[in-house]
Each structure stands twice: as structure tokens, then as C-alpha cells.
Amino acid sequence: MRTLTIGFALAACGLGLPAAAQTVTAASLAGEWKGTLMGQLPLVLHLEVDPQGALKATMDSPSQGANGLAGDNVKLTGASLSLDIPSVGGNYVGTVAAGGKSITGTWTQQGHSLALEWTFAGTAAQAAAAQAAVQPSPIDGDWAGALHAGGQTLRVVFHFKAAPDGILCSFDSLDQNSHGIPCGDVKVSGKRVSLDAKAVNGTYSGSLRSDGNHIDGTWSQGSPLELDLVRQ
């Protein structure tokens, strides 16, 4: 009998930090930095310098609709950068690479540690201009559907938003009270729509109807289940 098993759990992954190779300044790190957790959860780190010359930080999780998460305890010691994001119980420690265009380190949250590398994406003005130039995708917005199997019903809502690097994606499993589950590798080719959700070992593939408001498709997570989505 087929069962519904979306769920969501972080997988722990350790990372050793290399020794600091250079001394960097707060001003040299000011701007926007992009990273990805678990291969599918895009993050943006905003660093700026306050009037006293100290670094300030905020962080976005765009696919989860969480923006401007305030940073605290932002410290730059030599080439070592550390900061906290108290609202989500997260901490980051990393090392700025030679050249100053990437930071390699570890994100820790709720006892789980994951490798997280930041890559410099430009100044805040440059990042804003790049986002403003993005055209919406045919599936931008929120899409709701339900999985049915073994007498159970599991409601889900997918969220899509076009970005400079592709289409951002996350989804909610409402009846499991699990929100912001990352998904990625979103592809829209003609009327075909597909994506991966590595965090739950799931995939989705469907066909966008001519009205642009329905996707008829299949969710696969061990076994295939019909999942038709409706634009909200």
C-alpha cells in the first residue's frame, strides 16, 4: 500500500575550517554574498559597515520568504568571520579565501552542522539591479494541491519565484506542520515542469495547462502519487 512520507529533517555534515591565510577588512566584505544549504536552500548574506567600522549582517532565505533576518555578534578576526542569526537559532563560522571572494565554513542550527560556502555577489545596488532585471517565470507564485494514499490526505503548497540564478522553490506540508522545505533544479520547458526536493528525497513532474493556472503531475517519493497543483 502506498503511503505519504514527505517529512523533513536536516542531515548533519561536518566541515573542517582551513587556517586563516590573510587578514581582511570589514570594508572589503561589504556587499551581498550567496550560498546554498543542502544543495537546494539558497541563502543571501548582507554585510555592511556601521559608522564605527564594525560589520553588521542580515540574512535572507528567499525561497522560504524569510528576509532581513537580523545578525548578531558579527566578528571578523584576521580572515575568520563568525556571526549569529538569533531568530532561527543559527550560527556561522567561516574563513575568507585568498582574494576575498568566497567564505568557506559551517552553519550550525539546532545541533546540526552543515557546510556553507558564501560567494561574493556584488554590492547591494548591483544585486538589486540584477533582481529587477529578472522576468517572472510562467509558474511564479503559490500552488496548492493534495496527495491521497491509503486513506490519508496530505495538503501541500509550492512557492516559486524567478531569480537571477534560476527559479527559487520551497514548499509546505501543511498537515505535517512542516514549512519552507527546500526544493530546486526547477525546470520549465514549454508546458513541462519538474523539480527535485532532495531534503525529502522527492521529485515532481507535471504539465502546465493552457490556462496557466493548473499543473497536472506526479510526486515521487519512493512510489509515484498523483499531485495536481492549482495556482492560488
Secondary structure as GFF3:
##gff-version 3
##sequence-region A 1 232
A	DSSP	alpha_helix	26	29	.	.	.	ID=ss1
A	DSSP	beta_strand	31	37	.	.	.	ID=ss2
A	DSSP	beta_strand	41	49	.	.	.	ID=ss3
A	DSSP	beta_strand	55	61	.	.	.	ID=ss4
A	DSSP	three_ten_helix	62	64	.	.	.	ID=ss5
A	DSSP	beta_strand	66	70	.	.	.	ID=ss6
A	DSSP	beta_strand	72	77	.	.	.	ID=ss7
A	DSSP	beta_strand	80	85	.	.	.	ID=ss8
A	DSSP	three_ten_helix	86	88	.	.	.	ID=ss9
A	DSSP	beta_strand	90	96	.	.	.	ID=ss10
A	DSSP	beta_strand	102	109	.	.	.	ID=ss11
A	DSSP	beta_strand	112	122	.	.	.	ID=ss12
A	DSSP	alpha_helix	124	132	.	.	.	ID=ss13
A	DSSP	beta_strand	141	149	.	.	.	ID=ss14
A	DSSP	beta_strand	152	163	.	.	.	ID=ss15
A	DSSP	beta_strand	166	173	.	.	.	ID=ss16
A	DSSP	three_ten_helix	174	176	.	.	.	ID=ss17
A	DSSP	beta_strand	178	189	.	.	.	ID=ss18
A	DSSP	beta_strand	192	197	.	.	.	ID=ss19
A	DSSP	three_ten_helix	198	200	.	.	.	ID=ss20
A	DSSP	beta_strand	202	208	.	.	.	ID=ss21
A	DSSP	beta_strand	214	220	.	.	.	ID=ss22
A	DSSP	beta_strand	224	231	.	.	.	ID=ss23
###
